[in-house]
Amino acid sequence: MLWARDRAEEAGLRPVSSGTGSALRLLAATVDAKAVAEIGTGTGVSGLHLLYGMRPDGVLTTVDLDPECQQFARQAFRAAGFAGNRARFIPGRALEVLPRLADGGYDLVFCDGDRLEYLDYLAESLRLLRPGGLVCFEGVFADGRTVDSAAQPAEVLRLRELLRAVRESTVLVPSLLPVGDGLLCAARRSG
């Protein structure tokens, strides 16, 4: 875990906080996750937390634009003792990869990619999740800017739209966890 965090720092990436990672581990365990989709592999910090919470036979499918970062994640997973078949690495843009993943085939979808695309990730996640599954979005506080009344950049405006869409959804039961930079979680209703 520390090695993956160091690689993230060197690459100028911001890995999930320890609190967010602990929450992800708990959430993966709570839904007894066998299949998890992750948008934004980074250097593997969030993936490690998810794998620790998943079932022993679970598979993490992780998508990222940067194959070099995915190599770091692969090394981190191996060093942590996870077999190679526990993670499937798919390089590419999330919105090009996600449509190829199975409908209703995932217990949890974790989104930590391009915040301008979070609303699109939500739509894809609803298709990917089994009933009772969870979708989680990292960084929804945007360093406090989502509640700041000053003029905000497009990324913050999109985060506000995401928060509104999840809150108003009739198929999701949401909760905003105050860990890291804000972890928005929502369970997909069974009916």
GROMACS elastic network, one bead per residue, 0.5 to 0.9 nm:
[ bonds ]
;  ai    aj funct       b0    kb
    1     4     6  0.51627   500
    1     5     6  0.62275   500
    1     6     6  0.86607   500
    1    44     6  0.81755   500
    1    45     6  0.62086   500
    1    48     6  0.72674   500
    1    49     6  0.87802   500
    1    76     6  0.71320   500
    1    77     6  0.89585   500
    1    80     6  0.78944   500
    2     6     6  0.61324   500
    2     7     6  0.86501   500
    2    45     6  0.85472   500
    3     6     6  0.50898   500
    3     7     6  0.62922   500
    3     8     6  0.87108   500
    3    76     6  0.71995   500
    4     7     6  0.50932   500
    4     8     6  0.62514   500
    4     9     6  0.87331   500
    4    15     6  0.87663   500
    4    42     6  0.89192   500
    4    43     6  0.55226   500
    4    44     6  0.61058   500
    4    45     6  0.58314   500
    4    72     6  0.70968   500
    4    73     6  0.70107   500
    4    75     6  0.86958   500
    4    76     6  0.60516   500
    5     8     6  0.50515   500
    5     9     6  0.62895   500
    5    10     6  0.87042   500
    5    14     6  0.85992   500
    5    15     6  0.66424   500
    5    43     6  0.73027   500
    5    44     6  0.82512   500
    5    45     6  0.64386   500
    6     9     6  0.51140   500
    6    10     6  0.62387   500
    6    11     6  0.86325   500
    6    43     6  0.89637   500
    7    10     6  0.50758   500
    7    11     6  0.61548   500
    7    12     6  0.86332   500
    7    13     6  0.84831   500
    7    43     6  0.64302   500
    7    69     6  0.85008   500
    7    72     6  0.73227   500
    8    11     6  0.50457   500
    8    12     6  0.61358   500
    8    14     6  0.65089   500
    8    15     6  0.64069   500
    8    42     6  0.69980   500
    8    43     6  0.56748   500
    8    44     6  0.86198   500
    8    45     6  0.84372   500
    8    69     6  0.83090   500
    8    72     6  0.89736   500
    9    12     6  0.50656   500
    9    13     6  0.57271   500
    9    14     6  0.69196   500
    9    15     6  0.80842   500
   10    13     6  0.75885   500
   11    14     6  0.89200   500
   11    43     6  0.87524   500
   11    69     6  0.83389   500
   13    42     6  0.72100   500
   13    43     6  0.83927   500
   14    17     6  0.85714   500
   14    42     6  0.84389   500
   15    42     6  0.71738   500
   15    43     6  0.78433   500
   15    44     6  0.83971   500
   15    45     6  0.62620   500
   15    46     6  0.72124   500
   16    19     6  0.80172   500
   16    20     6  0.59076   500
   16    21     6  0.61856   500
   16    45     6  0.68336   500
   16    46     6  0.61397   500
   16   112     6  0.88009   500
   16   138     6  0.77505   500
   16   139     6  0.87115   500
   16   180     6  0.68499   500
   16   181     6  0.84093   500
   17    20     6  0.51384   500
   17    21     6  0.61051   500
   17    22     6  0.85780   500
   17    45     6  0.89598   500
   17    46     6  0.87994   500
   17   179     6  0.76780   500
   17   180     6  0.51538   500
   17   181     6  0.80577   500
   18    22     6  0.61007   500
   18    23     6  0.85901   500
   18   179     6  0.86453   500
   18   180     6  0.76173   500
   19    22     6  0.51135   500
   19    23     6  0.62304   500
   19    24     6  0.86575   500
   19   179     6  0.54966   500
   19   180     6  0.60905   500
   20    23     6  0.50440   500
   20    24     6  0.61774   500
   20    25     6  0.86401   500
   20    46     6  0.83564   500
   20   138     6  0.81845   500
   20   177     6  0.86851   500
   20   178     6  0.87773   500
   20   179     6  0.53363   500
   20   180     6  0.54515   500
   20   181     6  0.83283   500
   20   182     6  0.81704   500
   20   183     6  0.69972   500
   21    24     6  0.50585   500
   21    25     6  0.61943   500
   21    26     6  0.86366   500
   21    45     6  0.77373   500
   21    46     6  0.59329   500
   21    47     6  0.88240   500
   21    48     6  0.84256   500
   21    49     6  0.53758   500
   21    50     6  0.76635   500
   21   180     6  0.87843   500
   22    25     6  0.50885   500
   22    26     6  0.62140   500
   22    27     6  0.85996   500
   22    49     6  0.67534   500
   22    50     6  0.88537   500
   22    53     6  0.89600   500
   23    26     6  0.50899   500
   23    27     6  0.60570   500
   23    28     6  0.85608   500
   23    49     6  0.86161   500
   23   177     6  0.86128   500
   23   179     6  0.79484   500
   23   183     6  0.86991   500
   24    27     6  0.50408   500
   24    28     6  0.60485   500
   24    29     6  0.85062   500
   24    46     6  0.76662   500
   24    49     6  0.63345   500
   24    50     6  0.58536   500
   24    53     6  0.74935   500
   24   110     6  0.84863   500
   24   136     6  0.84729   500
   25    28     6  0.52704   500
   25    29     6  0.62629   500
   25    30     6  0.86004   500
   25    46     6  0.88339   500
   25    48     6  0.86046   500
   25    49     6  0.50475   500
   25    50     6  0.50294   500
   25    51     6  0.74648   500
   25    52     6  0.61571   500
   25    54     6  0.74740   500
   26    29     6  0.51116   500
   26    30     6  0.59969   500
   26    31     6  0.88061   500
   26    49     6  0.88252   500
   26    50     6  0.84436   500
   26    53     6  0.60635   500
   26    54     6  0.89995   500
   27    31     6  0.63861   500
   27    32     6  0.84609   500
   27    33     6  0.85531   500
   27    50     6  0.83876   500
   27    53     6  0.73737   500
   27    54     6  0.89553   500
   27   108     6  0.83629   500
   27   134     6  0.80347   500
   28    31     6  0.55511   500
   28    32     6  0.61300   500
   28    33     6  0.52525   500
   28    34     6  0.86620   500
   28    36     6  0.81611   500
   28    49     6  0.87962   500
   28    50     6  0.60993   500
   28    51     6  0.80818   500
   28    52     6  0.83772   500
   28    54     6  0.53437   500
   28    55     6  0.83855   500
   28   107     6  0.80510   500
   28   108     6  0.69201   500
   28   134     6  0.86397   500
   29    33     6  0.62632   500
   29    50     6  0.85210   500
   29    52     6  0.83405   500
   29    54     6  0.54928   500
   29    55     6  0.72684   500
   30    33     6  0.76495   500
   30    53     6  0.82257   500
   30    54     6  0.88778   500
   31    34     6  0.87071   500
   31    54     6  0.85325   500
   31   107     6  0.66947   500
   31   108     6  0.77716   500
   31   132     6  0.78348   500
   31   133     6  0.68335   500
   31   134     6  0.78034   500
   32    53     6  0.80431   500
   32    54     6  0.62669   500
   32    55     6  0.61124   500
   32   107     6  0.78567   500
   33    36     6  0.66232   500
   33    50     6  0.89268   500
   33    53     6  0.76795   500
   33    55     6  0.59053   500
   33    58     6  0.66051   500
   33    59     6  0.86519   500
   33   106     6  0.79770   500
   33   107     6  0.53309   500
   33   108     6  0.67845   500
   33   133     6  0.86660   500
   34    54     6  0.61831   500
   34    55     6  0.56132   500
   34    56     6  0.81320   500
   34    57     6  0.66421   500
   34    59     6  0.61270   500
   34    60     6  0.81968   500
   34   106     6  0.76902   500
   34   107     6  0.67346   500
   34   108     6  0.88490   500
   35    54     6  0.81286   500
   35    55     6  0.88694   500
   35    58     6  0.56550   500
   35    59     6  0.51717   500
   35    60     6  0.60327   500
   35    61     6  0.75362   500
   35   105     6  0.70538   500
   35   107     6  0.56119   500
   35   108     6  0.70330   500
   35   109     6  0.88874   500
   36    50     6  0.79480   500
   36    51     6  0.88086   500
   36    54     6  0.82799   500
   36    58     6  0.78492   500
   36    59     6  0.65272   500
   36    61     6  0.60770   500
   36    62     6  0.82081   500
   36   105     6  0.87626   500
   36   106     6  0.55558   500
   36   107     6  0.58816   500
   36   109     6  0.57504   500
   36   110     6  0.76461   500
   37    59     6  0.87083   500
   37    60     6  0.59862   500
   37    62     6  0.58089   500
   37    63     6  0.78695   500
   37    98     6  0.89331   500
   37   101     6  0.89900   500
   37   106     6  0.67653   500
   37   107     6  0.83319   500
   37   108     6  0.64734   500
   37   110     6  0.62837   500
   37   111     6  0.84444   500
   37   125     6  0.89244   500
   37   128     6  0.86630   500
   38    41     6  0.67154   500
   38    46     6  0.86250   500
   38    47     6  0.75250   500
   38    60     6  0.72189   500
   38    61     6  0.61114   500
   38    63     6  0.61704   500
   38    64     6  0.87012   500
   38   108     6  0.84207   500
   38   109     6  0.58054   500
   38   111     6  0.60466   500
   38   112     6  0.75746   500
   38   113     6  0.89427   500
   39    61     6  0.86546   500
   39    62     6  0.60415   500
   39    63     6  0.50681   500
   39    64     6  0.64908   500
   39    94     6  0.64353   500
   39    98     6  0.88986   500
   39   109     6  0.77969   500
   39   110     6  0.61692   500
   39   112     6  0.55922   500
   39   113     6  0.55648   500
   39   114     6  0.88855   500
   39   121     6  0.85656   500
   40    46     6  0.89665   500
   40    62     6  0.69339   500
   40    63     6  0.57234   500
   40    65     6  0.78863   500
   40    94     6  0.81961   500
   40   110     6  0.84505   500
   40   111     6  0.68288   500
   40   112     6  0.51093   500
   40   114     6  0.82870   500
   41    44     6  0.57259   500
   41    45     6  0.81491   500
   41    46     6  0.75671   500
   41    47     6  0.69056   500
   41    62     6  0.56599   500
   41    63     6  0.59065   500
   41    64     6  0.53356   500
   41    65     6  0.86598   500
   41    66     6  0.84798   500
   41    69     6  0.72126   500
   41    70     6  0.62154   500
   41    73     6  0.71241   500
   41    89     6  0.83272   500
   41   112     6  0.81339   500
   41   113     6  0.84854   500
   42    45     6  0.73075   500
   42    46     6  0.81027   500
   42    47     6  0.86837   500
   42    64     6  0.71596   500
   42    66     6  0.79690   500
   42    69     6  0.55255   500
   42    70     6  0.66510   500
   42    72     6  0.82247   500
   42    73     6  0.70857   500
   42   112     6  0.88922   500
   43    46     6  0.84169   500
   43    47     6  0.85164   500
   43    68     6  0.86869   500
   43    69     6  0.50576   500
   43    70     6  0.62390   500
   43    71     6  0.77429   500
   43    72     6  0.51932   500
   43    74     6  0.82663   500
   43    76     6  0.77488   500
   44    48     6  0.59666   500
   44    49     6  0.86847   500
   44    69     6  0.79897   500
   44    70     6  0.73741   500
   44    72     6  0.69784   500
   44    74     6  0.73899   500
   44    75     6  0.87065   500
   44    76     6  0.65082   500
   44    77     6  0.72854   500
   45    48     6  0.53337   500
   45    49     6  0.66448   500
   45    50     6  0.88793   500
   45    73     6  0.75670   500
   45    76     6  0.82505   500
   46    49     6  0.51687   500
   46    50     6  0.62238   500
   46    51     6  0.86312   500
   46   110     6  0.88922   500
   47    50     6  0.50221   500
   47    51     6  0.60286   500
   47    52     6  0.85368   500
   47    60     6  0.74584   500
   47    62     6  0.78382   500
   47    73     6  0.77957   500
   47    77     6  0.81044   500
   47    87     6  0.88032   500
   48    51     6  0.50978   500
   48    52     6  0.61483   500
   48    53     6  0.87128   500
   48    73     6  0.84486   500
   48    76     6  0.78287   500
   48    77     6  0.64920   500
   48    80     6  0.80166   500
   49    52     6  0.52092   500
   49    53     6  0.64807   500
   49    54     6  0.88319   500
   50    53     6  0.52091   500
   50    54     6  0.61688   500
   50    60     6  0.78300   500
   51    54     6  0.50830   500
   51    55     6  0.78956   500
   51    56     6  0.83657   500
   51    58     6  0.76346   500
   51    59     6  0.79037   500
   51    60     6  0.69516   500
   51    77     6  0.86536   500
   51    82     6  0.81827   500
   51    86     6  0.80070   500
   51    87     6  0.85813   500
   52    55     6  0.81540   500
   52    56     6  0.85233   500
   53    56     6  0.88453   500
   54    57     6  0.79492   500
   54    58     6  0.57998   500
   54    59     6  0.81104   500
   54    60     6  0.86550   500
   55    59     6  0.85280   500
   56    59     6  0.87433   500
   56    86     6  0.85883   500
   57    86     6  0.72527   500
   58    86     6  0.63614   500
   58    87     6  0.85692   500
   59    85     6  0.72535   500
   59    87     6  0.53711   500
   59    88     6  0.71509   500
   60    86     6  0.62116   500
   60    88     6  0.61087   500
   60    89     6  0.83516   500
   61    86     6  0.86564   500
   61    87     6  0.58004   500
   61    89     6  0.60882   500
   61    90     6  0.73454   500
   62    70     6  0.85442   500
   62    87     6  0.72636   500
   62    88     6  0.61955   500
   62    89     6  0.51526   500
   62    90     6  0.61179   500
   62    91     6  0.83462   500
   63    66     6  0.89708   500
   63    70     6  0.84935   500
   63    88     6  0.85967   500
   63    89     6  0.61969   500
   63    91     6  0.56834   500
   63    92     6  0.66162   500
   63    93     6  0.75456   500
   63    94     6  0.62506   500
   63    97     6  0.75161   500
   63    98     6  0.85233   500
   64    67     6  0.70189   500
   64    69     6  0.80493   500
   64    70     6  0.71351   500
   64    89     6  0.80700   500
   64    90     6  0.67551   500
   64    91     6  0.51518   500
   64    92     6  0.56954   500
   64    93     6  0.66483   500
   64    94     6  0.69477   500
   64   113     6  0.79327   500
   65    69     6  0.86931   500
   65    70     6  0.87973   500
   65    90     6  0.86100   500
   65    91     6  0.54053   500
   65    93     6  0.55992   500
   65    94     6  0.78431   500
   66    69     6  0.55060   500
   66    70     6  0.65673   500
   66    71     6  0.89789   500
   66    91     6  0.66358   500
   66    92     6  0.75745   500
   67    71     6  0.62902   500
   67    72     6  0.88591   500
   67    89     6  0.87000   500
   67    90     6  0.84180   500
   67    91     6  0.57876   500
   67    92     6  0.83478   500
   68    71     6  0.50718   500
   68    72     6  0.66387   500
   68    73     6  0.88485   500
   69    72     6  0.50696   500
   69    73     6  0.63385   500
   69    74     6  0.86543   500
   70    74     6  0.60790   500
   70    75     6  0.86156   500
   70    89     6  0.69190   500
   70    90     6  0.85653   500
   70    91     6  0.78285   500
   71    75     6  0.62677   500
   71    76     6  0.86113   500
   71    89     6  0.89947   500
   72    75     6  0.51402   500
   72    76     6  0.61765   500
   72    77     6  0.86809   500
   73    77     6  0.61018   500
   73    78     6  0.85300   500
   74    77     6  0.52327   500
   74    78     6  0.62267   500
   74    79     6  0.86237   500
   74    84     6  0.80278   500
   74    87     6  0.80613   500
   74    89     6  0.82360   500
   75    78     6  0.51273   500
   75    79     6  0.60449   500
   75    80     6  0.85524   500
   76    79     6  0.50743   500
   76    80     6  0.61518   500
   76    81     6  0.87729   500
   76    82     6  0.89432   500
   77    80     6  0.51107   500
   77    81     6  0.65236   500
   77    82     6  0.54500   500
   77    83     6  0.78500   500
   77    84     6  0.80522   500
   77    86     6  0.88167   500
   77    87     6  0.83037   500
   78    81     6  0.51705   500
   78    82     6  0.52468   500
   78    83     6  0.64995   500
   78    84     6  0.69319   500
   79    82     6  0.74580   500
   82    85     6  0.82125   500
   82    86     6  0.64878   500
   82    87     6  0.84701   500
   83    86     6  0.56048   500
   83    87     6  0.80729   500
   84    87     6  0.63246   500
   84    88     6  0.83442   500
   85    88     6  0.70973   500
   90    97     6  0.77028   500
   91    94     6  0.86402   500
   91    97     6  0.83795   500
   92    95     6  0.86350   500
   92    96     6  0.71490   500
   92    97     6  0.65972   500
   93    96     6  0.53868   500
   93    97     6  0.62760   500
   93    98     6  0.86264   500
   94    97     6  0.50475   500
   94    98     6  0.57318   500
   94    99     6  0.87367   500
   94   113     6  0.79260   500
   94   114     6  0.88603   500
   94   117     6  0.89812   500
   94   121     6  0.80548   500
   95    98     6  0.55871   500
   95    99     6  0.70097   500
   95   117     6  0.81782   500
   95   120     6  0.75547   500
   95   121     6  0.73636   500
   95   124     6  0.82602   500
   96    99     6  0.64344   500
   96   100     6  0.77576   500
   97   100     6  0.56244   500
   97   101     6  0.71912   500
   98   101     6  0.53693   500
   98   102     6  0.86332   500
   98   121     6  0.83622   500
   98   124     6  0.66980   500
   98   125     6  0.84707   500
   98   128     6  0.83511   500
   99   102     6  0.79787   500
   99   103     6  0.87670   500
   99   124     6  0.71290   500
   99   128     6  0.88268   500
  100   103     6  0.89741   500
  101   105     6  0.78300   500
  101   128     6  0.71450   500
  102   105     6  0.52171   500
  102   106     6  0.78945   500
  102   127     6  0.84178   500
  102   128     6  0.62743   500
  103   106     6  0.79604   500
  103   126     6  0.88278   500
  103   127     6  0.54418   500
  103   129     6  0.70938   500
  103   130     6  0.79808   500
  104   107     6  0.82087   500
  104   126     6  0.82463   500
  104   127     6  0.61564   500
  104   131     6  0.75656   500
  104   133     6  0.89944   500
  105   127     6  0.88606   500
  105   128     6  0.58107   500
  105   129     6  0.61801   500
  105   130     6  0.60904   500
  106   109     6  0.69771   500
  106   125     6  0.87841   500
  106   128     6  0.57782   500
  106   130     6  0.58395   500
  106   133     6  0.71427   500
  106   134     6  0.87933   500
  107   128     6  0.84914   500
  107   129     6  0.58749   500
  107   130     6  0.59518   500
  107   131     6  0.83145   500
  107   132     6  0.76500   500
  107   134     6  0.64028   500
  107   135     6  0.86055   500
  108   125     6  0.86690   500
  108   128     6  0.87906   500
  108   129     6  0.66950   500
  108   130     6  0.84680   500
  108   133     6  0.54996   500
  108   135     6  0.56585   500
  108   136     6  0.77468   500
  109   125     6  0.63644   500
  109   128     6  0.79317   500
  109   129     6  0.72818   500
  109   133     6  0.81678   500
  109   134     6  0.63673   500
  109   136     6  0.63078   500
  109   137     6  0.86476   500
  110   125     6  0.89036   500
  110   134     6  0.83313   500
  110   135     6  0.59288   500
  110   137     6  0.61508   500
  110   138     6  0.77690   500
  111   114     6  0.86965   500
  111   115     6  0.88539   500
  111   118     6  0.74670   500
  111   121     6  0.72296   500
  111   122     6  0.86516   500
  111   135     6  0.76234   500
  111   136     6  0.60054   500
  111   138     6  0.62756   500
  112   115     6  0.76103   500
  112   118     6  0.85903   500
  112   136     6  0.85976   500
  112   137     6  0.62460   500
  112   138     6  0.52915   500
  112   139     6  0.75770   500
  113   116     6  0.87214   500
  113   117     6  0.77484   500
  113   118     6  0.77056   500
  113   137     6  0.89626   500
  113   138     6  0.84951   500
  114   117     6  0.54527   500
  114   118     6  0.67964   500
  114   155     6  0.87440   500
  115   118     6  0.50806   500
  115   119     6  0.83549   500
  115   138     6  0.89858   500
  115   139     6  0.83869   500
  115   140     6  0.85732   500
  115   155     6  0.59464   500
  115   156     6  0.82266   500
  115   158     6  0.72420   500
  115   159     6  0.69308   500
  116   119     6  0.76116   500
  116   120     6  0.86314   500
  116   154     6  0.72782   500
  116   155     6  0.52760   500
  116   156     6  0.83858   500
  116   157     6  0.87713   500
  116   158     6  0.59087   500
  116   159     6  0.76410   500
  117   120     6  0.52637   500
  117   121     6  0.62154   500
  117   122     6  0.87488   500
  117   155     6  0.89293   500
  117   158     6  0.80225   500
  118   122     6  0.61641   500
  118   123     6  0.88075   500
  118   137     6  0.78068   500
  118   158     6  0.74658   500
  118   159     6  0.72815   500
  118   162     6  0.67819   500
  119   122     6  0.50198   500
  119   123     6  0.65785   500
  119   124     6  0.88731   500
  119   158     6  0.73835   500
  119   159     6  0.80677   500
  119   161     6  0.74924   500
  119   162     6  0.55196   500
  119   165     6  0.81112   500
  120   123     6  0.51927   500
  120   124     6  0.63879   500
  120   125     6  0.85414   500
  121   124     6  0.50777   500
  121   125     6  0.58858   500
  121   126     6  0.85954   500
  122   126     6  0.62352   500
  122   127     6  0.88056   500
  122   135     6  0.77940   500
  122   137     6  0.89415   500
  122   162     6  0.79788   500
  122   166     6  0.84357   500
  123   126     6  0.53749   500
  123   127     6  0.67557   500
  123   128     6  0.89326   500
  124   127     6  0.52425   500
  124   128     6  0.62311   500
  124   129     6  0.87329   500
  125   129     6  0.58905   500
  125   134     6  0.88462   500
  125   135     6  0.66702   500
  126   129     6  0.55058   500
  126   130     6  0.83381   500
  126   135     6  0.80821   500
  126   171     6  0.87373   500
  126   172     6  0.89924   500
  126   188     6  0.73888   500
  127   130     6  0.81581   500
  129   132     6  0.78853   500
  129   133     6  0.54722   500
  129   134     6  0.71476   500
  129   135     6  0.78041   500
  129   188     6  0.72698   500
  130   133     6  0.53025   500
  130   134     6  0.85709   500
  130   188     6  0.75497   500
  130   190     6  0.81963   500
  131   134     6  0.87644   500
  131   187     6  0.82177   500
  131   188     6  0.55257   500
  131   189     6  0.58049   500
  131   191     6  0.74674   500
  132   187     6  0.58296   500
  132   188     6  0.50140   500
  132   189     6  0.55717   500
  132   190     6  0.54040   500
  133   186     6  0.83794   500
  133   187     6  0.55920   500
  133   188     6  0.54736   500
  133   189     6  0.80369   500
  133   190     6  0.86506   500
  134   172     6  0.89517   500
  134   185     6  0.67227   500
  134   186     6  0.55544   500
  134   188     6  0.61877   500
  135   184     6  0.81213   500
  135   185     6  0.56517   500
  135   186     6  0.53980   500
  135   187     6  0.65288   500
  135   188     6  0.78148   500
  136   183     6  0.65278   500
  136   184     6  0.54162   500
  136   186     6  0.65161   500
  136   187     6  0.89257   500
  137   140     6  0.68075   500
  137   182     6  0.81511   500
  137   183     6  0.56032   500
  137   184     6  0.50187   500
  137   185     6  0.65003   500
  138   141     6  0.86380   500
  138   180     6  0.82100   500
  138   181     6  0.69811   500
  138   182     6  0.62199   500
  138   184     6  0.66813   500
  138   185     6  0.89611   500
  139   142     6  0.55500   500
  139   143     6  0.78010   500
  139   159     6  0.89349   500
  139   180     6  0.73694   500
  139   182     6  0.50520   500
  139   183     6  0.62431   500
  139   184     6  0.81827   500
  140   143     6  0.83181   500
  140   144     6  0.87484   500
  140   146     6  0.72816   500
  140   156     6  0.83473   500
  140   159     6  0.61397   500
  140   160     6  0.82397   500
  140   162     6  0.87755   500
  140   163     6  0.80189   500
  140   176     6  0.87445   500
  140   181     6  0.64737   500
  140   182     6  0.50584   500
  140   183     6  0.63824   500
  140   184     6  0.66682   500
  141   144     6  0.50846   500
  141   145     6  0.64196   500
  141   146     6  0.55298   500
  141   147     6  0.76679   500
  141   156     6  0.86316   500
  141   159     6  0.82905   500
  141   178     6  0.87272   500
  141   180     6  0.88753   500
  141   181     6  0.53627   500
  141   182     6  0.50065   500
  141   183     6  0.81461   500
  142   145     6  0.53147   500
  142   146     6  0.60614   500
  142   155     6  0.85658   500
  142   156     6  0.67740   500
  142   159     6  0.81688   500
  142   181     6  0.64382   500
  142   182     6  0.77934   500
  143   146     6  0.78802   500
  143   181     6  0.62406   500
  143   182     6  0.86771   500
  144   147     6  0.61213   500
  144   148     6  0.66333   500
  144   181     6  0.81410   500
  145   149     6  0.81104   500
  145   150     6  0.83623   500
  145   152     6  0.72848   500
  145   156     6  0.67096   500
  146   149     6  0.82393   500
  146   152     6  0.82245   500
  146   156     6  0.57732   500
  146   157     6  0.75795   500
  146   159     6  0.70675   500
  146   160     6  0.63332   500
  147   150     6  0.89307   500
  147   160     6  0.86923   500
  148   151     6  0.81215   500
  148   152     6  0.80513   500
  149   152     6  0.81018   500
  152   155     6  0.79801   500
  152   156     6  0.60371   500
  152   157     6  0.66828   500
  153   156     6  0.56330   500
  153   157     6  0.65498   500
  153   158     6  0.88882   500
  154   157     6  0.50108   500
  154   158     6  0.60929   500
  154   159     6  0.85925   500
  155   158     6  0.51876   500
  155   159     6  0.63022   500
  155   160     6  0.87936   500
  156   160     6  0.62738   500
  156   161     6  0.86755   500
  157   160     6  0.51064   500
  157   161     6  0.63589   500
  157   162     6  0.87479   500
  158   162     6  0.62059   500
  158   163     6  0.86791   500
  159   163     6  0.62027   500
  159   164     6  0.85801   500
  160   163     6  0.50910   500
  160   164     6  0.61758   500
  160   165     6  0.85722   500
  161   164     6  0.50824   500
  161   165     6  0.60413   500
  161   166     6  0.85950   500
  162   165     6  0.50552   500
  162   166     6  0.61161   500
  162   167     6  0.84370   500
  163   166     6  0.53239   500
  163   167     6  0.60539   500
  163   168     6  0.85792   500
  163   184     6  0.79794   500
  164   167     6  0.50943   500
  164   168     6  0.60464   500
  164   169     6  0.84508   500
  165   168     6  0.52292   500
  165   169     6  0.59317   500
  166   169     6  0.51710   500
  166   170     6  0.86135   500
  166   171     6  0.89082   500
  166   172     6  0.67347   500
  166   173     6  0.81320   500
  166   174     6  0.66766   500
  166   184     6  0.89367   500
  166   186     6  0.75009   500
  167   170     6  0.85069   500
  167   172     6  0.78848   500
  167   173     6  0.79638   500
  167   174     6  0.65117   500
  167   175     6  0.88076   500
  168   172     6  0.84703   500
  169   172     6  0.56232   500
  169   173     6  0.80421   500
  169   174     6  0.89183   500
  170   173     6  0.79797   500
  170   189     6  0.83717   500
  171   187     6  0.82652   500
  171   188     6  0.57755   500
  171   189     6  0.52843   500
  171   190     6  0.82905   500
  171   191     6  0.80805   500
  172   186     6  0.56703   500
  172   187     6  0.54188   500
  172   189     6  0.57344   500
  173   185     6  0.83191   500
  173   186     6  0.51431   500
  173   187     6  0.50759   500
  173   188     6  0.65890   500
  173   189     6  0.69192   500
  174   184     6  0.72766   500
  174   185     6  0.56506   500
  174   187     6  0.64345   500
  174   188     6  0.89060   500
  175   183     6  0.84361   500
  175   184     6  0.60768   500
  175   185     6  0.53133   500
  175   186     6  0.60885   500
  175   187     6  0.87339   500
  176   179     6  0.89114   500
  176   182     6  0.68765   500
  176   183     6  0.58603   500
  176   185     6  0.61129   500
  176   186     6  0.84433   500
  177   180     6  0.87654   500
  177   182     6  0.59937   500
  177   183     6  0.50762   500
  177   184     6  0.61459   500
  177   185     6  0.73661   500
  178   181     6  0.73350   500
  178   182     6  0.51271   500
  178   183     6  0.65827   500
  178   184     6  0.87132   500
  179   182     6  0.53567   500
  179   183     6  0.62453   500
  180   183     6  0.71952   500
  187   190     6  0.89674   500
  188   191     6  0.88113   500
